[in-house]
């Protein structure tokens, strides 16, 4: 009598581009939307004032707004509104922390970008609010703009055990100064660099590798590895999946939900995904540290970086103002 046939094991379905990308880079969700984070299961998540303003307009987040306003403290209405805005950011961050195994980035007020001491005070307040909610500082990154003052605030905060994410990073000088300050992570912007070059009349890049934003992040990553800097490079502000995949192998990539959707779609199975950033293991001593004058001059020499840093700070400040106006309208008497 013949033995029964053993059914062949089912073949695993082909991996999407997102699944393959995770093999070479840590994927971070660039959103404050809880549902999107639950769907994509990123290692970390990062927010900013623009993302917080966006979720504040959604019905499911109204209880968090009301709770933040009810707990707000301050000597006058403006102070209570600012406190409520911090509490709302932390409330969103706590929800995110319950979904991701890694870290949550929460941003300091962009209007403090040129005030080292005020940035440090707010960073400590955010850490304290998280601690009161049961989220330890080991789960957090405090974001701030990579101005000279922001970088020096991060230098001091890192020594206190508060790890930082330096954002709105466009110039090589910013990247060098961040590494020299010992910050935990930088977020160099890819899409906004391309936006600037296209606005100046440059032709669209012939390939993702020729994209000026991709080239900028690649140069920074290679410099960090060559000089042994421990600062994490997290590519950010992507406009298309070509930019994302061109940076496969970067330490981390923070990606908006619409691009995560495209990378996880069945059609993405056909996309080639392979690490393009590879560490050759060669190390050389880093050059001397930049002082303030050197930093400002080198950053100033980069017209794109100078304009985009200023524009980014203004845009985040506008959205912070809009969030605070929304909160002020709901402030209890």
C-alpha positions in Angstrom: 0.0 0.0 0.0 1.4 3.4 -1.0 2.2 5.9 1.8 0.1 9.0 1.7 1.7 11.9 -0.1 2.9 14.7 2.2 1.7 18.1 0.8 4.4 20.4 -0.2 4.8 23.4 2.1 3.3 26.6 0.8 5.8 29.0 -0.7 6.1 32.3 1.2 4.4 35.2 -0.7 6.9 37.5 -2.4 8.1 40.3 -0.1 7.0 43.8 -0.7 9.6 46.6 -1.2 8.9 47.8 2.4 9.7 44.4 3.8 12.9 44.2 1.9 13.9 47.7 2.7 13.6 46.8 6.4 16.5 44.3 5.9 18.9 47.2 5.4 17.5 50.3 7.1 15.3 50.9 10.1 12.0 52.2 9.0 10.4 55.1 10.9 6.9 56.5 10.4 6.8 60.2 9.7 3.4 60.8 11.1 1.3 61.5 14.2 -1.5 59.4 12.9 -2.0 56.5 15.3 -3.9 54.3 12.8 -1.1 54.6 10.2 1.5 53.7 12.8 -0.5 50.7 13.9 -0.8 49.6 10.3 2.9 49.8 9.3 4.5 48.8 12.5 7.6 51.0 12.3 10.5 50.7 14.7 10.2 54.4 15.7 7.9 57.3 14.9 8.5 61.0 14.6 6.2 64.0 14.7 6.5 67.8 14.1 4.1 70.8 14.5 2.7 70.3 11.0 1.8 66.7 11.7 0.3 67.6 15.1 -1.8 70.3 13.6 -3.1 67.8 11.0 -4.2 65.2 13.5 -5.6 67.9 15.8 -8.3 68.5 13.2 -9.5 64.9 13.3 -12.5 63.9 15.4 -10.8 60.9 17.1 -8.2 63.2 18.6 -10.5 65.7 20.2 -10.5 64.0 23.6 -6.8 64.4 23.7 -7.1 68.1 23.0 -9.7 68.5 25.7 -7.6 66.6 28.2 -4.5 68.7 27.4 -6.6 71.9 27.9 -8.1 70.7 31.2 -4.6 70.0 32.6 -3.0 73.1 31.3 -1.2 75.4 33.7 0.1 78.9 33.4 0.0 82.5 34.7 -2.1 83.8 31.8 -4.1 82.5 28.8 -1.0 82.5 26.5 1.0 80.4 28.9 -1.9 78.0 29.4 -2.2 77.5 25.7 1.5 76.9 25.3 1.4 74.4 28.1 -1.6 72.7 26.5 0.2 72.4 23.2 3.1 70.6 25.0 0.7 68.3 26.7 -1.1 67.5 23.5 2.2 66.7 21.8 3.1 64.4 24.6 -0.3 62.8 24.6 0.1 61.9 20.9 3.6 60.7 21.7 2.4 58.4 24.5 -0.1 56.8 22.1 2.6 56.3 19.6 5.0 54.9 22.2 2.4 52.2 23.0 2.6 51.0 19.4 6.3 51.2 18.5 9.1 49.3 20.1 11.6 52.0 19.7 11.6 55.8 20.1 9.2 58.7 19.7 10.5 62.1 18.5 8.8 65.1 19.8 9.7 68.6 18.6 10.6 71.7 20.5 8.8 75.0 19.5 10.4 76.3 16.3 10.1 79.8 17.6 12.9 78.9 20.1 15.3 77.9 17.3 17.7 80.7 18.1 17.5 80.5 21.9 19.7 77.8 23.4 18.5 78.2 27.0 14.8 78.3 26.2 15.2 75.2 23.9 16.8 73.3 26.8 14.1 74.3 29.2 11.3 73.1 26.9 13.2 69.9 26.2 13.4 69.1 29.9 9.6 70.0 30.3 8.7 67.5 27.6 10.8 64.8 29.2 9.2 65.5 32.5 5.7 65.3 31.0 6.5 62.0 29.4 7.9 60.7 32.6 4.7 61.6 34.4 2.8 59.6 31.8 5.0 56.6 32.3 7.3 57.0 29.2 11.0 57.0 30.1 13.6 59.2 28.4 15.1 56.1 26.9 12.1 56.0 24.6 12.3 59.6 23.5 14.2 61.8 21.1 13.7 65.6 21.5 13.7 67.3 18.1 15.1 70.8 17.4 16.2 72.7 14.4 19.9 72.3 13.5 20.7 76.0 14.1 24.0 76.8 15.9 21.9 77.4 19.0 19.9 74.2 18.6 23.1 72.1 18.1 24.6 73.6 21.3 21.4 73.0 23.2 21.5 69.3 22.0 25.2 69.1 23.0 24.3 70.0 26.6 21.1 67.9 26.7 22.9 64.8 25.5 25.3 65.2 28.5 22.2 65.2 30.7 21.0 61.9 29.2 18.3 63.6 27.0 18.9 62.3 23.5 18.1 64.5 20.5 17.0 64.5 16.9 18.4 67.5 15.0 16.0 68.3 12.2 15.7 70.8 9.3 19.2 69.7 8.3 20.3 70.8 4.8 24.0 71.7 4.8 27.1 69.6 5.3 28.2 72.1 7.9 25.1 71.3 10.0 25.8 67.6 9.7 29.5 68.0 10.8 28.6 70.3 13.7 25.9 67.8 14.9 28.3 64.9 14.9 31.0 66.9 16.7 28.3 67.9 19.4 27.6 64.2 19.9 23.9 64.3 19.1 22.1 61.0 18.9 20.4 61.4 15.5 20.1 63.8 12.6 17.2 64.1 10.1 18.7 65.4 6.8 15.9 66.5 4.4 15.8 64.9 0.9 12.7 66.2 -0.7 13.0 69.8 0.3 16.5 69.9 -1.2 15.2 68.7 -4.5 12.3 71.2 -4.3 14.8 74.1 -4.0 16.9 73.0 -7.0 13.8 72.5 -9.2 12.6 76.0 -8.1 15.9 77.4 -9.3 15.3 75.9 -12.8 17.4 72.8 -12.5 16.2 69.8 -14.6 14.6 66.9 -12.8 17.3 64.3 -11.9 17.8 61.6 -14.5 17.9 58.9 -11.7 17.3 58.8 -8.0 21.1 58.6 -7.4 21.5 62.0 -9.2 18.9 63.6 -6.9 20.6 66.4 -5.0 18.8 65.4 -1.8 19.9 61.8 -2.1 23.4 62.9 -2.9 23.5 65.1 0.3 22.4 62.3 2.6 24.8 59.9 1.0 27.7 62.3 1.5 26.8 62.8 5.2 26.4 59.1 5.8 29.7 58.3 4.2 31.5 61.1 6.2 30.1 59.8 9.5 31.1 56.3 8.8 34.6 57.2 7.6 35.3 59.3 10.7 33.7 56.9 13.1 30.9 59.3 14.3 28.2 57.5 16.2 25.4 59.9 15.3 22.6 58.1 13.5 21.6 59.4 10.0 17.9 59.3 9.3 16.9 60.4 5.8 13.7 62.4 5.9 11.3 64.5 3.8 10.9 62.1 0.8 8.9 63.1 -2.2 8.8 59.7 -4.0 9.8 56.0 -3.4 12.7 56.4 -5.8 14.4 58.7 -3.3 13.7 56.2 -0.5 15.1 53.2 -2.2 18.1 55.1 -3.4 19.1 55.5 0.3 18.6 51.8 1.3 21.3 51.0 3.8 21.0 54.4 5.5 20.8 54.0 9.3 17.1 55.0 9.4 14.5 56.3 7.0 11.5 58.3 8.2 8.7 57.8 5.6 5.2 59.4 5.3 2.2 57.0 5.3 1.4 57.6 1.6 4.9 56.4 0.6 4.7 53.5 3.1 1.5 52.5 1.4 3.2 52.5 -2.0 6.2 50.6 -0.7 3.9 48.0 0.9 1.6 47.6 -2.1 1.5 44.3 -4.1 2.9 46.2 -7.1 6.1 47.0 -5.1 7.1 43.3 -5.3 8.6 44.1 -8.7 10.8 47.0 -7.4 14.5 46.2 -7.0 15.6 46.9 -3.4 19.3 46.6 -2.5 21.5 48.5 -0.1 23.2 51.4 -1.9 24.9 52.8 1.1 27.7 50.4 2.2 30.3 50.9 4.9 33.7 49.9 3.7 35.1 49.8 7.2 37.9 52.3 6.5 38.3 54.9 9.3 40.3 58.1 9.5 40.5 60.7 12.3 37.9 63.5 12.0 39.0 67.1 11.3 39.1 69.7 14.1 35.8 70.9 15.5 34.0 73.8 13.8 33.6 76.9 16.0 30.6 79.2 15.7 32.1 81.5 13.2 33.2 78.7 10.9 29.9 77.0 11.2 27.9 80.1 10.3 30.2 80.9 7.4 30.1 77.4 5.9 26.4 77.1 6.3 26.0 80.6 4.8 28.0 79.6 1.7 25.2 77.1 0.9 22.4 79.2 -0.5 20.0 76.2 -0.6 20.6 75.3 3.0 20.4 78.9 4.3 17.1 79.4 2.6 15.5 76.1 3.4 16.5 76.2 7.1 14.9 79.6 7.5 11.9 78.6 5.5 11.5 75.4 7.5 11.6 77.2 10.8 9.0 79.7 9.6 6.7 77.0 8.4 6.9 75.0 11.6 6.3 78.3 13.6 3.2 79.0 11.5 1.8 75.6 12.2 2.6 75.9 15.9 0.7 79.3 15.9 -2.2 77.6 14.2 -2.3 74.8 16.7 -2.2 77.2 19.6 -5.1 79.2 18.1 -7.1 76.0 17.8 -6.4 75.3 21.5 -7.2 78.9 22.5 -10.6 78.6 21.0 -11.3 75.6 23.2 -9.7 76.9 26.3 -12.1 76.6 29.3 -13.0 79.9 30.9 
